[in-house]
Amino acid sequence: MKYFYIVANYEKEYARETEKQIVSFLKERGAVCRTQSEGADSAGSRRTARADVPKETQCLITIGGDGTLIRAARDLAGMNIPILGVNRGHLGYLNQVNRDDALEPVLSMLLEDRHQVEERMMLSGEARRGSQVLMKDVALNEIALIRKSVLKALRFQVYVNGEYLSRYSADGIILSTPTGSTAYNMSAGGPLVAPGARMMIMTPICSHELNARSIVLEPEDEVRIEVYGDGQVAAFDGDTFVELGEGDQLVIRRSAIVTPMIRLKQISFMQNLSNHMSGRI
């Protein structure tokens, strides 16, 4: 690899220092490294403008937490640029470089092409009001139907491939990718899934029904959620939102777009999970 682009969340501790260190190391070894702060449209913004990313970019390096990586993946969805996350946040499940890792060996591996690229499944969602599409977007972790205000149970019906599944009274429902299984889905009691798998996980949030359980769906399934009443919000990776009202629908399916992520460590999903759960990372 020779061409790099950096997206950093400067609200995270040591993010600026980390960016300077990476840029200096790469340029000293003949690589080309641009940063988000250099783009006129992106300066001071937490979004990544597609027009600012050079076409020859071979690797996107994010500096921050999982949110920084997810936001960049969504902003650049479809550009097929492999992403490497450098954790300067909290847990950092998605980041390959953790807070205590030395940067130089990692950057050398990139320069020498000693890495693997994993394709992570994404979801595509449409919020509809009759024949009108209110919003269409993709998600790397999950698309969730959640309540806008507190202390109000939501009511909605779920259909899978056009067939009625169930009616729910709950705080919401999550449709997660395997990558997102360790995020909101896990907090809601859903199953943990190896990130390389291809499936969707549907998990009700604090359901009022005794028989409400997570359901693992095939990757080609289509889920349609019909809502009753107002005060419901569709959230895409907790980053973009659209408010839904009586009779609106949220349709979720597997996206044709994937997120390519760089893998440097030969560490299993179970070991990575254990390390995070035990607080060693």
Buried (B, 14 or more C-beta within 10 A) or exposed (E): BBBBBBBBBBEBEEBBEBBEBBBEBBEEEEBBBBBBBEBEEBEEEBBBBEEBBEEEBBBBBBBBBBBBBBBBBBBBBEBEBBBBBBBBBEBBBBBBBBBEBEEEEBBEBBBEEEBEEBBBBBBBBBBBBEEEEBBEBBBBBBBBBBBEEEEEBBBBBBBBEEEEBBEBBBBBBBBBBBBBBBBBBBEBEBBBBEBEBEBBBBBBBEBEEEEBEBBBBEBEBBBBBBBBBEBBBBBBBBBBBBBBEEEBBBBBBBBEBBBBBBBBBEEEBEEBBEEBEEEEB
